[in-house]
Amino acid sequence: MRWIELDGAVNVRDLGGLATDDGRATLGGRLLRGDNLQDLSAADVKLLVDDIGLTTVVDLRSPTEVKAEGPGPLTRVESVTHAYRSVLPEIGSATDVAAAALVSRRDEARSRYTDDVRVGYYLGYLEDRPEQVVAALRSIGQAPGAALVHCAAGKDRTGVVVALALRAVGVRPDAIVADYVATGERIEAILDRLRSSSTYADDINSRPNAVEDDKPRAQTMVAFLEQLDARYGGVLQWLSEHGFGPGDVEALRAKLVGPA
């Protein structure tokens, strides 16, 4: 796992080197994933922008989160474009954690997939905000340099959007699952960071088993990828039905894997 060690974030990694179905691998320095970027140091910004070549941040947080947290260090870098693509239903002050505590959303998620409520949430991103999911993938494909996808923890919303992007360009399901569960290595540090923010602290502190509850599990991503195939005919079919055409797929593939 290609972790990017930063002062102000703990769940940032480069998604290069992931095996594809045709025996190739994703290119390094093209797609990054991460957690909340509010606390990046000047050295972090230099590493991401000057050394790695970051040009595009795809921010999956809700408008409420973005407003509450305020401008982060990367928003002050003129060469970095921010694309705000919230995949949560716009319900009150929903955040990545608070939304999961809403009874109505939990019930709806369970109705979507009874065996794993988190899979139900993930399917909800596709069904509730397909235009935002598609726009996020388009932002990745069109980024002139490296694109960094993030939310608050860099776990669920980021995990789904990244999984879709990777599967769309032919990354093997087992590689996607391995990347997804890697966040578990740093879940305690992730939650500790979020506890330092008034936006997320109450949500996390209200759950005594937050570390165990929030740790990503391989079977969750396996089930989500299986449901993509069973319900929608696969990621490419789902994308096509929501306006992400062959040209978009080719741009994403060229970005993440290179020309055929």
N, C-alpha and C positions, 0 to 999 in steps of 0.2 A: 504494500500500500504506500503510495507516494504522498506522505503527509507533508504539508507546508507548515513549518513551525513559525508561529507568529507570537508577538507579545500580547496582542489584544483579541485573539480568537483561538479556539482550541480544536475546531472541527473542520479545518480547511485542508483539502487534498486535491491533487492533480489526477484527473481521470485518464491519463495516458497509460498505454501498455495493457489495456483490457482486450482479451482475445475475442475475435469475431468468428462467425460461422464459417467464413471462407478461409480461415487460417491467417488472417492479418491481425492487426492490433490497432487500437486507437492511438492517435498521436499525442505526445506530451505538449503541454503549454497551450492547449486549445480549449479545454473545458475543465473548470474548477468547480468545486462545491464547497459550501461553507455554512457556518452559523452566523449569528449576529455580528455585524461589522462595525458597530458603534464605537468600539474601544481600540481600534487600530492605532498603533503608534506611527510616528513619522518613518521609522525604519520599516515597519510593515508595509506602509504605502509605497515606499521606494522599492521594496522587494517585489510587490505585486505589479506595480506599474512599470518601473524601469527595468527590472531584471526579467520578469516573466512576460511582460507585455500585455497586461490587462487593459482592455478598452471598453468592456461592457459588463455591467452588473445587472443581473436579472433578479429583482427583489420580489419575493413571493409573499411578503408580509401584507397584512390587511392595512387599509388606509388608517385605521385607528392606531395600529402599532407604529406605523411610520410617523404619524403625527406625535404620538406620545414619546417616542424615542428621540425625535428631532434629527437634524442633519448629521450624518456620519462623516468621518474624515474624507472618504472617497468622493463625496458629493462636492467637495471643494477642488477636485482635480478636473481641470477643463477637458482633458483628453479622455476622460471616462464618462461614458453615457450610462444613465440609469433607466432601466425599463421596469416599471412597477406593474406586476402581474399577479394580483392576489387571486388565489384559487379557492378561498373560503367564501361561503355565502355571506353577504353583507348583513350580519345580524348584530345589532348593538355594538358592543365593544369586544367582539370575538377576537381572541388571539389564538396562537397555535395550541396553547394549553387550555385556555378558558373555553374555547370552542368544544374541546373534547369533553368538558364537564357539563355542557348543556344537555339536559335530558332529552329534549326533542331531537337534537342531532344524533345523540347516541341511539335512540330508538330507531331513527331512520337508517342509521348505519347498520344496525343489527338486522333490520329488515332487508337490506341489500345483500348482506352476507352474514349468516347466522353463526358460522364457525369461528369468526375472528372479526371483532368489531373494528379493528384498525383497517382491515381490508375494506370494510364497508365505508369507512371515511375516505379511503383512497379512491374507491369507485365514485364516491360523491364528488370529488374534485372534477372528475371527467363529466359527470352528469350535470352538476350545478354550474360549473364555470368552464365549459369546453373552449370558449373563445379565448380565455386567459391562458389556458394550457397551450393551445396552438400558438398564441402570440409569444409565449415564453420560448417555445422551440424555434420559432422563426427568428427571435432575437439572438439565439445561440448561433444559428446557421449564418446569419448576416453580420455577425461581429467581425470587425476588421482584424482584431487581435484575439487574445484570450477572453473568454466569457466566464463569469463567476456567478453561479446560481446559489442563492441563499434564502433562508427564512430566519426564524429565531434560533432554533436548535440545529438546523441543517439536517434534519432527520426525516420527517414525514413529508411535508410539502416538497422540500428539496429532493428527497428520496424518490418521490413519484415522478416529478418532472425529469430528473436525471435518468431514471429508469426508462422512461418513454423515449428520450433522446437517444440513449444507448441502444435500445432494442430496435429503434427505427433504422439505425445504421448497421444492424446485424451483430451487435455484441452478444455473445453467448449468455443465455439466462443464468448459468452458474456464476459467471463473472459479475453480472449485475447483482445477484444475491450476495456474493462475497463483498462487493463494495458497500451494499446497503448495511450489512451487519457490522462493518468496520466501525461505524459510529459508536457501537456499543463499547468499544475499547476506551472511549473518552466520555461516556455518558455522565459520570459523576462530575467531571470538570465542566461539562456543558451546563449542567443544572446549577452548579455553583456560580457560574458566570451569570446565568439568567436570574438567580436569586438576588444578585446585586442591582438589578433593575426593578424599579417600582412597577413597571409594565407587566412583569412576569412573576414577581416574588410571591404574591398572595396565592396565585394559582398553584405554584409548585409547593409552597409550604403547607397548603391545605391537604396535600396528599402524602401521608406518611411513607408510602411505598413507591414514591415517585421514581427512584432510580431503577427499581425492578420493573415497574409498569412501563417506563419510557424506553427501556432497552430494546432496540430493534431485534426481531427474531427472524431467522432465515425462512421459516414456514410462512410468515406473513408475506414476504416478497414473492416467494414461490407461488402462493395462492393468488396474489394479485396478477402476476404474469399469466397464470393459467386462466384466470377470469377474463383477461384481455382477449385471449384467444377464443374462449368459449362463448362470451357474450357479444363480442364485437368483430370477430374474425381476425383478430390480431391488431397490433398497434398501427400498421400501415393502413389497414382498412378503416380503423377508427379515425385516424388523422385525415384520410381522404374525405370521409363523410363530414368532416368539420372544416373543410377548406384548405387543408395542408396538402397541396398537390405534388405531382412528380418533381416539379422544379424545386419546391421547398425541400423535399426529401434529398434530392441530389445536392443541393447547397449544404444541407446538414451533413451528408455523407462526406462531401469534399472537405468540409471543415474538420470533422472529427477523425476521419480515416484516411483522407487523401483521395486523389483520382484513382479510378479503377485501373 
